Amino acid sequence: MQKLAYRILLVEDDADDRYIMHQAFTELQFSEEVKMFCSGEELLEYLQQLPDQSFPDLFVLDYNMPAINGAELALFLKQHERYQSLPIVLYSTGMSPKMQQELVSKGVLQCYEKGMEFGDILELTRLLVKQVQEGGRPASAGVRATEHSAA
């Protein structure tokens, strides 16, 4: 049975990047729920109040954030039974291949490189929408990504 609504929770500390991601989802006419947070702490506060049936279909985390970075947040979520089965992807302008492999080995679905142009961000959001609609499976088409694989 096809799910009727999808939810993405996105954590991005940069207001300009949040705006660009919002614009990209709007341009794709992704009318499902995309809730944006400016910090890992804000996301964790939200999740504590969230009923289990309202869990997201996908977490999208920026890697480079102050206080709790995306990697720390992803590992925290993966260590808690309540959240560990939920798919998580990270994106960044600069994440080492070694860090990507480590995160994927610990349960992160995929790590994407954040592009600098709107077209790059649009392609990333297109992949994220596809990923959600396909049940959290890795989706890759033109955006550098690290997937679950033996390295």
Rosetta blueprint (number, residue, H / E / L):
1 M L
2 Q L
3 K L
4 L L
5 A L
6 Y L
7 R E
8 I E
9 L E
10 L E
11 V E
12 E L
13 D L
14 D L
15 A H
16 D H
17 D H
18 R H
19 Y H
20 I H
21 M H
22 H H
23 Q H
24 A H
25 F H
26 T H
27 E H
28 L L
29 Q L
30 F L
31 S L
32 E L
33 E E
34 V E
35 K E
36 M E
37 F E
38 C L
39 S L
40 G H
41 E H
42 E H
43 L H
44 L H
45 E H
46 Y H
47 L H
48 Q H
49 Q L
50 L L
51 P L
52 D H
53 Q H
54 S H
55 F L
56 P L
57 D L
58 L E
59 F E
60 V E
61 L E
62 D E
63 Y L
64 N L
65 M L
66 P L
67 A L
68 I L
69 N L
70 G H
71 A H
72 E H
73 L H
74 A H
75 L H
76 F H
77 L H
78 K H
79 Q H
80 H L
81 E L
82 R L
83 Y L
84 Q L
85 S L
86 L L
87 P L
88 I E
89 V E
90 L E
91 Y E
92 S E
93 T L
94 G L
95 M L
96 S L
97 P H
98 K H
99 M H
100 Q H
101 Q H
102 E H
103 L H
104 V H
105 S H
106 K L
107 G L
108 V L
109 L L
110 Q E
111 C E
112 Y E
113 E E
114 K L
115 G L
116 M L
117 E L
118 F H
119 G H
120 D H
121 I H
122 L H
123 E H
124 L H
125 T H
126 R H
127 L H
128 L H
129 V H
130 K H
131 Q H
132 V H
133 Q H
134 E L
135 G L
136 G L
137 R L
138 P L
139 A L
140 S L
141 A L
142 G L
143 V L
144 R L
145 A E
146 T E
147 E E
148 H L
149 S L
150 A L
151 A L
